[in-house]
Amino acid sequence: MKMKYWSEHEKYIVMIDGNAGSISGVRLGYQAYLDFKRVKEALIVMSKNDGNYSFDGDIYSRVITAARASQILEKIENCRWDDDIITVAKQIKAGDMISPRKR
């Protein structure tokens, strides 16, 4: 099936567990996917301006620029991972998506 027909959940699974192997520090599963959706929403908000941003009723100091957030969103659409996704996940406390990294 062509990627344009994939669901967002299927894209998440391919991005995390695709051809290059699993991404260290990130969980699979539906609860992790729901937290990933929150991260994606935060990235959309961050991509709209370079100041602090509000998400889920909290105000955050940005950890990446608006341009960088846009780049990450483009990678997500192409099922490509970016380590700054974890940075944003930590900031907005999307803990179900993050697993301890192996050392």
PyMOL CGO cylinders between C-alpha atoms (Angstrom):
from pymol import cmd
from pymol.cgo import CYLINDER

trace = [
    CYLINDER, 0.00, 0.00, 0.00, 1.29, 3.48, -0.84, 0.3, 1, 1, 1, 1, 1, 1,
    CYLINDER, 1.29, 3.48, -0.84, 2.27, 5.75, 2.05, 0.3, 1, 1, 1, 1, 1, 1,
    CYLINDER, 2.27, 5.75, 2.05, -0.38, 8.31, 1.14, 0.3, 1, 1, 1, 1, 1, 1,
    CYLINDER, -0.38, 8.31, 1.14, -3.01, 5.76, 2.24, 0.3, 1, 1, 1, 1, 1, 1,
    CYLINDER, -3.01, 5.76, 2.24, -1.40, 4.99, 5.61, 0.3, 1, 1, 1, 1, 1, 1,
    CYLINDER, -1.40, 4.99, 5.61, -3.05, 6.08, 8.83, 0.3, 1, 1, 1, 1, 1, 1,
    CYLINDER, -3.05, 6.08, 8.83, -1.16, 8.42, 11.18, 0.3, 1, 1, 1, 1, 1, 1,
    CYLINDER, -1.16, 8.42, 11.18, -0.68, 5.47, 13.55, 0.3, 1, 1, 1, 1, 1, 1,
    CYLINDER, -0.68, 5.47, 13.55, 0.85, 3.36, 10.77, 0.3, 1, 1, 1, 1, 1, 1,
    CYLINDER, 0.85, 3.36, 10.77, 3.20, 6.21, 9.87, 0.3, 1, 1, 1, 1, 1, 1,
    CYLINDER, 3.20, 6.21, 9.87, 4.27, 6.43, 13.53, 0.3, 1, 1, 1, 1, 1, 1,
    CYLINDER, 4.27, 6.43, 13.53, 5.04, 2.71, 13.65, 0.3, 1, 1, 1, 1, 1, 1,
    CYLINDER, 5.04, 2.71, 13.65, 7.08, 2.86, 10.43, 0.3, 1, 1, 1, 1, 1, 1,
    CYLINDER, 7.08, 2.86, 10.43, 8.95, 5.94, 11.66, 0.3, 1, 1, 1, 1, 1, 1,
    CYLINDER, 8.95, 5.94, 11.66, 9.82, 4.29, 14.99, 0.3, 1, 1, 1, 1, 1, 1,
    CYLINDER, 9.82, 4.29, 14.99, 10.33, 0.69, 13.87, 0.3, 1, 1, 1, 1, 1, 1,
    CYLINDER, 10.33, 0.69, 13.87, 11.09, 1.08, 10.17, 0.3, 1, 1, 1, 1, 1, 1,
    CYLINDER, 11.09, 1.08, 10.17, 13.89, -0.23, 7.99, 0.3, 1, 1, 1, 1, 1, 1,
    CYLINDER, 13.89, -0.23, 7.99, 16.70, 1.28, 10.06, 0.3, 1, 1, 1, 1, 1, 1,
    CYLINDER, 16.70, 1.28, 10.06, 15.59, -0.54, 13.22, 0.3, 1, 1, 1, 1, 1, 1,
    CYLINDER, 15.59, -0.54, 13.22, 13.87, 0.75, 16.33, 0.3, 1, 1, 1, 1, 1, 1,
    CYLINDER, 13.87, 0.75, 16.33, 14.64, 4.24, 17.61, 0.3, 1, 1, 1, 1, 1, 1,
    CYLINDER, 14.64, 4.24, 17.61, 16.38, 4.09, 20.98, 0.3, 1, 1, 1, 1, 1, 1,
    CYLINDER, 16.38, 4.09, 20.98, 14.42, 5.73, 23.78, 0.3, 1, 1, 1, 1, 1, 1,
    CYLINDER, 14.42, 5.73, 23.78, 11.00, 5.66, 22.11, 0.3, 1, 1, 1, 1, 1, 1,
    CYLINDER, 11.00, 5.66, 22.11, 8.14, 3.26, 22.73, 0.3, 1, 1, 1, 1, 1, 1,
    CYLINDER, 8.14, 3.26, 22.73, 5.74, 1.64, 20.33, 0.3, 1, 1, 1, 1, 1, 1,
    CYLINDER, 5.74, 1.64, 20.33, 2.11, 1.04, 21.24, 0.3, 1, 1, 1, 1, 1, 1,
    CYLINDER, 2.11, 1.04, 21.24, -1.07, 3.03, 21.10, 0.3, 1, 1, 1, 1, 1, 1,
    CYLINDER, -1.07, 3.03, 21.10, -0.53, 5.02, 24.31, 0.3, 1, 1, 1, 1, 1, 1,
    CYLINDER, -0.53, 5.02, 24.31, 2.90, 6.09, 23.03, 0.3, 1, 1, 1, 1, 1, 1,
    CYLINDER, 2.90, 6.09, 23.03, 1.27, 7.09, 19.74, 0.3, 1, 1, 1, 1, 1, 1,
    CYLINDER, 1.27, 7.09, 19.74, -1.27, 9.26, 21.60, 0.3, 1, 1, 1, 1, 1, 1,
    CYLINDER, -1.27, 9.26, 21.60, 1.59, 11.09, 23.34, 0.3, 1, 1, 1, 1, 1, 1,
    CYLINDER, 1.59, 11.09, 23.34, 3.35, 11.42, 19.97, 0.3, 1, 1, 1, 1, 1, 1,
    CYLINDER, 3.35, 11.42, 19.97, 0.22, 13.15, 18.64, 0.3, 1, 1, 1, 1, 1, 1,
    CYLINDER, 0.22, 13.15, 18.64, 0.53, 15.64, 21.52, 0.3, 1, 1, 1, 1, 1, 1,
    CYLINDER, 0.53, 15.64, 21.52, 4.17, 16.26, 20.55, 0.3, 1, 1, 1, 1, 1, 1,
    CYLINDER, 4.17, 16.26, 20.55, 3.13, 16.82, 16.95, 0.3, 1, 1, 1, 1, 1, 1,
    CYLINDER, 3.13, 16.82, 16.95, 0.47, 19.33, 18.09, 0.3, 1, 1, 1, 1, 1, 1,
    CYLINDER, 0.47, 19.33, 18.09, 3.12, 21.15, 20.16, 0.3, 1, 1, 1, 1, 1, 1,
    CYLINDER, 3.12, 21.15, 20.16, 5.42, 21.25, 17.12, 0.3, 1, 1, 1, 1, 1, 1,
    CYLINDER, 5.42, 21.25, 17.12, 2.63, 22.80, 15.05, 0.3, 1, 1, 1, 1, 1, 1,
    CYLINDER, 2.63, 22.80, 15.05, 2.17, 25.52, 17.69, 0.3, 1, 1, 1, 1, 1, 1,
    CYLINDER, 2.17, 25.52, 17.69, 5.95, 26.06, 17.88, 0.3, 1, 1, 1, 1, 1, 1,
    CYLINDER, 5.95, 26.06, 17.88, 6.23, 26.34, 14.10, 0.3, 1, 1, 1, 1, 1, 1,
    CYLINDER, 6.23, 26.34, 14.10, 3.96, 29.39, 14.04, 0.3, 1, 1, 1, 1, 1, 1,
    CYLINDER, 3.96, 29.39, 14.04, 6.21, 31.84, 15.95, 0.3, 1, 1, 1, 1, 1, 1,
    CYLINDER, 6.21, 31.84, 15.95, 9.58, 32.14, 17.67, 0.3, 1, 1, 1, 1, 1, 1,
    CYLINDER, 9.58, 32.14, 17.67, 8.39, 33.23, 21.13, 0.3, 1, 1, 1, 1, 1, 1,
    CYLINDER, 8.39, 33.23, 21.13, 7.26, 31.18, 24.11, 0.3, 1, 1, 1, 1, 1, 1,
    CYLINDER, 7.26, 31.18, 24.11, 4.35, 28.91, 23.35, 0.3, 1, 1, 1, 1, 1, 1,
    CYLINDER, 4.35, 28.91, 23.35, 1.21, 27.74, 25.11, 0.3, 1, 1, 1, 1, 1, 1,
    CYLINDER, 1.21, 27.74, 25.11, 0.23, 24.09, 25.05, 0.3, 1, 1, 1, 1, 1, 1,
    CYLINDER, 0.23, 24.09, 25.05, -2.39, 22.23, 27.12, 0.3, 1, 1, 1, 1, 1, 1,
    CYLINDER, -2.39, 22.23, 27.12, -2.83, 25.29, 29.34, 0.3, 1, 1, 1, 1, 1, 1,
    CYLINDER, -2.83, 25.29, 29.34, 0.87, 25.65, 30.17, 0.3, 1, 1, 1, 1, 1, 1,
    CYLINDER, 0.87, 25.65, 30.17, 3.34, 28.22, 28.84, 0.3, 1, 1, 1, 1, 1, 1,
    CYLINDER, 3.34, 28.22, 28.84, 6.73, 26.89, 27.77, 0.3, 1, 1, 1, 1, 1, 1,
    CYLINDER, 6.73, 26.89, 27.77, 10.03, 28.45, 26.79, 0.3, 1, 1, 1, 1, 1, 1,
    CYLINDER, 10.03, 28.45, 26.79, 10.76, 27.02, 23.40, 0.3, 1, 1, 1, 1, 1, 1,
    CYLINDER, 10.76, 27.02, 23.40, 13.52, 24.45, 23.06, 0.3, 1, 1, 1, 1, 1, 1,
    CYLINDER, 13.52, 24.45, 23.06, 13.70, 24.70, 19.25, 0.3, 1, 1, 1, 1, 1, 1,
    CYLINDER, 13.70, 24.70, 19.25, 13.07, 27.46, 16.70, 0.3, 1, 1, 1, 1, 1, 1,
    CYLINDER, 13.07, 27.46, 16.70, 9.96, 27.82, 14.57, 0.3, 1, 1, 1, 1, 1, 1,
    CYLINDER, 9.96, 27.82, 14.57, 11.97, 26.88, 11.48, 0.3, 1, 1, 1, 1, 1, 1,
    CYLINDER, 11.97, 26.88, 11.48, 13.31, 23.76, 13.21, 0.3, 1, 1, 1, 1, 1, 1,
    CYLINDER, 13.31, 23.76, 13.21, 9.78, 22.76, 14.28, 0.3, 1, 1, 1, 1, 1, 1,
    CYLINDER, 9.78, 22.76, 14.28, 8.69, 23.05, 10.64, 0.3, 1, 1, 1, 1, 1, 1,
    CYLINDER, 8.69, 23.05, 10.64, 11.60, 20.85, 9.53, 0.3, 1, 1, 1, 1, 1, 1,
    CYLINDER, 11.60, 20.85, 9.53, 10.66, 18.21, 12.10, 0.3, 1, 1, 1, 1, 1, 1,
    CYLINDER, 10.66, 18.21, 12.10, 7.01, 18.26, 10.99, 0.3, 1, 1, 1, 1, 1, 1,
    CYLINDER, 7.01, 18.26, 10.99, 8.13, 17.71, 7.40, 0.3, 1, 1, 1, 1, 1, 1,
    CYLINDER, 8.13, 17.71, 7.40, 10.28, 14.75, 8.49, 0.3, 1, 1, 1, 1, 1, 1,
    CYLINDER, 10.28, 14.75, 8.49, 7.33, 13.28, 10.40, 0.3, 1, 1, 1, 1, 1, 1,
    CYLINDER, 7.33, 13.28, 10.40, 5.18, 13.46, 7.25, 0.3, 1, 1, 1, 1, 1, 1,
    CYLINDER, 5.18, 13.46, 7.25, 7.88, 11.47, 5.45, 0.3, 1, 1, 1, 1, 1, 1,
    CYLINDER, 7.88, 11.47, 5.45, 8.16, 8.90, 8.29, 0.3, 1, 1, 1, 1, 1, 1,
    CYLINDER, 8.16, 8.90, 8.29, 11.67, 10.07, 9.17, 0.3, 1, 1, 1, 1, 1, 1,
    CYLINDER, 11.67, 10.07, 9.17, 12.76, 10.36, 12.80, 0.3, 1, 1, 1, 1, 1, 1,
    CYLINDER, 12.76, 10.36, 12.80, 14.37, 13.43, 14.38, 0.3, 1, 1, 1, 1, 1, 1,
    CYLINDER, 14.37, 13.43, 14.38, 15.92, 13.33, 17.87, 0.3, 1, 1, 1, 1, 1, 1,
    CYLINDER, 15.92, 13.33, 17.87, 14.42, 16.73, 18.72, 0.3, 1, 1, 1, 1, 1, 1,
    CYLINDER, 14.42, 16.73, 18.72, 11.04, 14.96, 18.90, 0.3, 1, 1, 1, 1, 1, 1,
    CYLINDER, 11.04, 14.96, 18.90, 12.26, 13.51, 22.22, 0.3, 1, 1, 1, 1, 1, 1,
    CYLINDER, 12.26, 13.51, 22.22, 13.37, 16.98, 23.35, 0.3, 1, 1, 1, 1, 1, 1,
    CYLINDER, 13.37, 16.98, 23.35, 9.85, 18.34, 22.81, 0.3, 1, 1, 1, 1, 1, 1,
    CYLINDER, 9.85, 18.34, 22.81, 8.27, 15.21, 24.33, 0.3, 1, 1, 1, 1, 1, 1,
    CYLINDER, 8.27, 15.21, 24.33, 10.28, 15.70, 27.52, 0.3, 1, 1, 1, 1, 1, 1,
    CYLINDER, 10.28, 15.70, 27.52, 9.32, 19.36, 27.72, 0.3, 1, 1, 1, 1, 1, 1,
    CYLINDER, 9.32, 19.36, 27.72, 5.57, 18.75, 27.44, 0.3, 1, 1, 1, 1, 1, 1,
    CYLINDER, 5.57, 18.75, 27.44, 5.82, 15.64, 29.64, 0.3, 1, 1, 1, 1, 1, 1,
    CYLINDER, 5.82, 15.64, 29.64, 4.73, 13.15, 27.01, 0.3, 1, 1, 1, 1, 1, 1,
    CYLINDER, 4.73, 13.15, 27.01, 6.16, 10.34, 29.14, 0.3, 1, 1, 1, 1, 1, 1,
    CYLINDER, 6.16, 10.34, 29.14, 4.27, 7.43, 27.61, 0.3, 1, 1, 1, 1, 1, 1,
    CYLINDER, 4.27, 7.43, 27.61, 6.20, 7.97, 24.39, 0.3, 1, 1, 1, 1, 1, 1,
    CYLINDER, 6.20, 7.97, 24.39, 9.65, 7.96, 26.00, 0.3, 1, 1, 1, 1, 1, 1,
    CYLINDER, 9.65, 7.96, 26.00, 11.41, 4.88, 27.34, 0.3, 1, 1, 1, 1, 1, 1,
    CYLINDER, 11.41, 4.88, 27.34, 14.75, 4.77, 29.14, 0.3, 1, 1, 1, 1, 1, 1,
    CYLINDER, 14.75, 4.77, 29.14, 17.66, 4.81, 26.72, 0.3, 1, 1, 1, 1, 1, 1,
    CYLINDER, 17.66, 4.81, 26.72, 20.15, 1.99, 26.81, 0.3, 1, 1, 1, 1, 1, 1,
    CYLINDER, 20.15, 1.99, 26.81, 23.66, 3.11, 27.69, 0.3, 1, 1, 1, 1, 1, 1,
]
cmd.load_cgo(trace, "trace")
